[in-house]
């Protein structure tokens, strides 16, 4: 079992920045990938960014150049640095760990609101 806890969500003005954190605990091994997803009101959950066990990163086109995903293995924590935030980035952000040939784990989510 893996437990994930997100933090860092807040109300921020357009153009501002936030850093989300995802702290992992439990049986953390054989991680295939770690990622961030988001869900805006009335919309389906969408993929935002991923970092693989090999360190490769990828981003949704809507956030490319503005968001940066990273991980700190010493702290079992994953981050999402979000810059140049836009109102359309408003959503609940979830972190996800995908286990090799195993289940997918989700955090409870953290709210990000971009408004003036």
C-alpha positions as CSV (number, residue, x, y, z in Angstrom):
1,X,0.0,0.0,0.0
2,X,1.1,3.5,-0.8
3,X,-0.4,6.6,0.8
4,X,-0.2,9.9,-1.0
5,X,-0.9,13.3,0.6
6,X,-1.0,16.5,-1.5
7,X,-0.4,20.0,-0.2
8,X,0.3,23.5,-1.4
9,X,-3.0,24.4,-3.1
10,X,-4.1,27.9,-2.6
11,X,-5.8,30.9,-4.1
12,X,-3.4,32.8,-6.3
13,X,-3.8,35.7,-8.8
14,X,-3.3,35.2,-12.5
15,X,0.3,35.2,-13.4
16,X,1.3,33.9,-9.9
17,X,3.1,30.7,-8.9
18,X,2.4,27.8,-6.6
19,X,4.3,24.7,-5.7
20,X,2.4,21.6,-5.0
21,X,3.8,18.7,-3.0
22,X,2.9,15.0,-2.9
23,X,4.3,13.1,0.1
24,X,4.4,9.4,-0.2
25,X,4.5,6.8,2.5
26,X,4.1,3.0,2.8
27,X,5.5,0.4,0.4
28,X,7.2,2.7,-2.0
29,X,9.0,0.5,-4.5
30,X,8.7,-0.6,-8.1
31,X,7.3,2.8,-9.1
32,X,6.8,3.0,-12.8
33,X,5.8,6.6,-12.9
34,X,4.6,9.5,-10.8
35,X,2.2,12.1,-12.1
36,X,-0.1,14.9,-11.5
37,X,-3.7,15.2,-12.7
38,X,-6.4,17.8,-12.2
39,X,-10.1,18.1,-12.3
40,X,-12.0,21.3,-12.8
41,X,-15.7,21.7,-11.8
42,X,-17.9,19.9,-14.3
43,X,-15.0,18.4,-16.2
44,X,-13.3,15.1,-16.3
45,X,-10.0,14.5,-14.6
46,X,-7.1,15.2,-17.0
47,X,-3.5,14.4,-17.0
48,X,-1.1,17.3,-16.3
49,X,2.5,15.9,-16.0
50,X,4.4,12.7,-15.4
51,X,7.9,11.7,-14.4
52,X,9.0,8.1,-15.0
53,X,11.3,6.0,-12.9
54,X,14.0,6.8,-15.4
55,X,13.6,10.5,-14.8
56,X,11.9,11.3,-18.1
57,X,9.2,14.0,-17.8
58,X,6.3,14.9,-20.0
59,X,3.6,17.5,-19.9
60,X,0.2,18.3,-21.2
61,X,0.3,20.9,-23.9
62,X,-1.8,23.2,-21.8
63,X,0.9,23.5,-19.1
64,X,4.1,22.9,-21.1
65,X,6.6,25.7,-20.4
66,X,4.8,26.8,-17.3
67,X,4.8,23.7,-15.0
68,X,7.7,21.6,-13.8
69,X,7.4,18.2,-12.2
70,X,10.2,16.9,-10.0
71,X,10.8,14.3,-7.3
72,X,13.0,14.0,-4.2
73,X,13.7,10.4,-3.5
74,X,15.3,11.2,-0.2
75,X,12.0,12.7,1.0
76,X,9.6,10.5,-0.9
77,X,8.1,13.6,-2.2
78,X,7.0,14.8,-5.7
79,X,6.5,18.4,-6.6
80,X,4.7,20.4,-9.3
81,X,6.0,23.9,-9.7
82,X,3.4,26.0,-11.4
83,X,4.3,29.4,-12.9
84,X,2.3,31.9,-14.9
85,X,-0.9,30.5,-13.6
86,X,-4.1,31.1,-15.5
87,X,-7.8,31.0,-14.4
88,X,-8.2,27.9,-16.5
89,X,-5.7,26.2,-14.2
90,X,-8.2,26.3,-11.5
91,X,-8.9,22.7,-10.4
92,X,-8.4,20.1,-7.7
93,X,-4.9,18.6,-8.3
94,X,-4.2,15.0,-7.6
95,X,-1.0,13.1,-7.5
96,X,-0.7,9.5,-8.7
97,X,1.8,6.7,-8.3
98,X,1.7,3.9,-10.8
99,X,3.3,0.7,-9.7
100,X,5.1,-1.7,-12.1
101,X,2.6,-4.4,-12.9
102,X,0.5,-3.2,-10.0
103,X,-2.1,-0.8,-8.8
104,X,-2.4,2.9,-9.2
105,X,-2.5,5.1,-6.1
106,X,-4.1,8.5,-5.7
107,X,-4.0,11.3,-3.2
108,X,-7.0,13.1,-1.8
109,X,-6.4,16.2,-3.9
110,X,-5.5,19.9,-3.2
111,X,-7.5,22.8,-4.5
112,X,-5.8,25.4,-6.7
113,X,-7.8,28.5,-7.5
114,X,-6.5,31.2,-9.9
115,X,-8.5,34.4,-9.7
116,X,-8.0,38.1,-9.2
